[in-house]
């Protein structure tokens, strides 16, 4: 028959084991959160590259429109003079 002192040791051991399992679960949760954050960072990086490509496209469009405007201006000047 276990003595009261043994019961205390068994109870304390069970409590420590439960705390260890909780800490392990917390570690897995933190690791999952880190993977999620890494995936979010990759998504943000992909979005940044897309925005950069859009900016280059807009810049090319602006140069094209500038060229058209200059050409039209020359044609108007030729028609006026």
Backbone as CSV, one residue per row, in Angstrom:
resi,resn,N_x,N_y,N_z,CA_x,CA_y,CA_z,C_x,C_y,C_z
1,UNK,0.847,-1.182,0.000,0.000,0.000,0.000,0.891,1.244,0.000
2,UNK,0.625,2.170,-0.960,1.468,3.376,-0.994,1.246,4.247,0.233
3,UNK,2.310,4.819,0.673,2.218,5.736,1.810,1.804,7.112,1.307
4,UNK,1.303,7.987,2.206,0.949,9.346,1.779,2.116,10.070,1.126
5,UNK,3.314,9.794,1.594,4.492,10.419,1.004,4.669,9.958,-0.441
6,UNK,4.436,8.673,-0.719,4.520,8.165,-2.083,3.445,8.784,-2.966
7,UNK,2.257,8.989,-2.419,1.172,9.606,-3.194,1.549,11.021,-3.621
8,UNK,2.188,11.726,-2.731,2.629,13.094,-3.055,3.649,13.059,-4.190
9,UNK,4.578,12.118,-4.118,5.594,11.998,-5.164,4.943,11.617,-6.488
10,UNK,3.993,10.661,-6.463,3.303,10.236,-7.678,2.499,11.393,-8.257
11,UNK,1.799,12.133,-7.398,1.003,13.278,-7.857,1.902,14.354,-8.458
12,UNK,3.014,14.628,-7.785,3.945,15.641,-8.292,4.532,15.208,-9.636
13,UNK,4.861,13.942,-9.763,5.397,13.416,-11.011,4.363,13.531,-12.131
14,UNK,3.112,13.226,-11.842,2.046,13.348,-12.844,1.855,14.792,-13.267
15,UNK,1.913,15.688,-12.304,1.772,17.113,-12.606,2.929,17.595,-13.482
16,UNK,4.142,17.154,-13.165,5.304,17.543,-13.970,5.182,16.985,-15.390
17,UNK,4.696,15.758,-15.531,4.542,15.154,-16.845,3.475,15.911,-17.630
18,UNK,2.388,16.296,-16.990,1.343,17.069,-17.661,1.893,18.416,-18.121
19,UNK,2.689,19.049,-17.290,3.303,20.328,-17.667,4.263,20.142,-18.848
20,UNK,4.992,19.034,-18.878,5.905,18.771,-19.984,5.124,18.594,-21.286
21,UNK,3.994,17.875,-21.225,3.166,17.708,-22.420,2.603,19.049,-22.889
22,UNK,2.199,19.887,-21.953,1.677,21.222,-22.300,2.764,22.052,-22.975
23,UNK,3.974,21.997,-22.426,5.075,22.749,-23.022,5.393,22.234,-24.423
24,UNK,5.326,20.917,-24.616,5.587,20.346,-25.933,4.501,20.790,-26.917
25,UNK,3.253,20.796,-26.482,2.160,21.261,-27.343,2.347,22.733,-27.697
26,UNK,2.758,23.526,-26.721,3.020,24.949,-26.983,4.155,25.120,-28.001
27,UNK,5.171,24.288,-27.897,6.291,24.362,-28.840,5.818,24.023,-30.252
28,UNK,4.968,23.006,-30.382,4.436,22.661,-31.702,3.577,23.793,-32.256
29,UNK,2.786,24.410,-31.399,1.954,25.544,-31.822,2.826,26.703,-32.297
30,UNK,3.893,26.987,-31.555,4.798,28.061,-31.949,5.480,27.746,-33.279
31,UNK,5.832,26.476,-33.489,6.462,26.086,-34.744,5.470,26.255,-35.902
32,UNK,4.214,25.873,-35.672,3.192,26.052,-36.706,2.983,27.531,-37.012
33,UNK,2.987,28.359,-35.970,2.866,29.805,-36.172,4.048,30.349,-36.975
34,UNK,5.242,29.835,-36.701,6.424,30.287,-37.441,6.301,29.918,-38.917
35,UNK,5.814,28.709,-39.206,5.624,28.313,-40.604,4.583,29.191,-41.281
36,UNK,3.515,29.502,-40.559,2.482,30.380,-41.112,3.055,31.760,-41.402
37,UNK,3.834,32.278,-40.477,4.448,33.589,-40.684,5.405,33.563,-41.873
38,UNK,6.141,32.467,-42.032,7.064,32.351,-43.158,6.281,32.311,-44.470
39,UNK,5.162,31.583,-44.476,4.326,31.542,-45.680,3.764,32.928,-45.985
40,UNK,3.353,33.641,-44.946,2.855,35.011,-45.141,3.959,35.909,-45.703
41,UNK,5.183,35.723,-45.212,6.294,36.537,-45.707,6.553,36.253,-47.186
42,UNK,6.482,34.974,-47.586,6.670,34.645,-49.001,5.560,35.254,-49.852
43,UNK,4.334,35.214,-49.332,3.208,35.818,-50.053,3.417,37.315,-50.203
44,UNK,3.863,37.963,-49.135,4.116,39.403,-49.200,5.235,39.712,-50.190
45,UNK,6.268,38.865,-50.218,7.369,39.074,-51.154,6.870,38.906,-52.595
46,UNK,6.021,37.906,-52.826,5.456,37.718,-54.170,4.599,38.918,-54.558
47,UNK,3.834,39.431,-53.604,3.019,40.620,-53.880,3.892,41.822,-54.199
48,UNK,5.014,41.944,-53.517,5.929,43.060,-53.780,6.518,42.956,-55.188
49,UNK,6.878,41.729,-55.598,7.400,41.553,-56.963,6.331,41.890,-58.002
50,UNK,5.092,41.499,-57.727,3.996,41.811,-58.642,3.803,43.316,-58.745
51,UNK,3.852,43.997,-57.602,3.702,45.454,-57.614,4.851,46.113,-58.369
52,UNK,6.056,45.580,-58.211,7.209,46.128,-58.919,7.045,45.945,-60.434
53,UNK,6.565,44.767,-60.836,6.324,44.530,-62.257,5.248,45.482,-62.783
54,UNK,4.203,45.696,-61.992,3.153,46.644,-62.384,3.713,48.061,-62.529
55,UNK,4.615,48.425,-61.634,5.222,49.760,-61.694,6.046,49.915,-62.973
56,UNK,6.794,48.865,-63.341,7.577,48.929,-64.586,6.657,49.042,-65.794
57,UNK,5.553,48.315,-65.764,4.579,48.394,-66.854,4.005,49.803,-66.953
58,UNK,3.666,50.379,-65.814,3.128,51.747,-65.815,4.174,52.738,-66.329
59,UNK,5.420,52.523,-65.956,6.483,53.410,-66.415,6.641,53.308,-67.940
60,UNK,6.576,52.088,-68.456,6.672,51.904,-69.910,5.482,52.576,-70.607
61,UNK,4.306,52.438,-70.032,3.122,53.101,-70.597,3.288,54.623,-70.593
62,UNK,3.873,55.143,-69.519,4.084,56.587,-69.424,5.054,57.060,-70.506
63,UNK,6.130,56.294,-70.733,7.068,56.667,-71.796,6.395,56.626,-73.167
64,UNK,5.571,55.614,-73.383,4.855,55.497,-74.652,3.925,56.689,-74.851
65,UNK,3.155,57.016,-73.826,2.245,58.158,-73.922,3.007,59.459,-74.132
66,UNK,4.171,59.588,-73.483,4.993,60.781,-73.664,5.451,60.896,-75.119
67,UNK,5.859,59.751,-75.692,6.280,59.761,-77.093,5.138,60.122,-78.028
68,UNK,3.962,59.586,-77.759,2.795,59.918,-78.584,2.478,61.404,-78.483
69,UNK,2.548,61.940,-77.280,2.264,63.362,-77.074,3.266,64.232,-77.829
70,UNK,4.530,63.872,-77.798,5.547,64.641,-78.528,5.313,64.561,-80.031
71,UNK,4.990,63.374,-80.517,4.717,63.206,-81.948,3.509,64.046,-82.371
72,UNK,2.447,64.010,-81.557,1.254,64.804,-81.869,1.549,66.296,-81.816
73,UNK,2.384,66.695,-80.883,2.754,68.098,-80.770,3.507,68.556,-82.022
74,UNK,4.423,67.712,-82.517,5.156,68.048,-83.747,4.207,68.149,-84.934
75,UNK,3.257,67.254,-85.026,2.287,67.293,-86.137,1.435,68.547,-86.066
76,UNK,1.030,68.936,-84.844,0.219,70.159,-84.702,1.046,71.377,-85.103
77,UNK,2.311,71.404,-84.669,3.198,72.527,-85.022,3.389,72.606,-86.542
78,UNK,3.506,71.461,-87.210,3.663,71.458,-88.657,2.397,71.959,-89.345
79,UNK,1.253,71.630,-88.798,0.005,72.074,-89.398,-0.220,73.569,-89.193
80,UNK,0.269,74.091,-88.065,0.074,75.512,-87.779,1.034,76.399,-88.559
81,UNK,2.224,75.907,-88.828,3.233,76.778,-89.451,3.507,76.386,-90.851
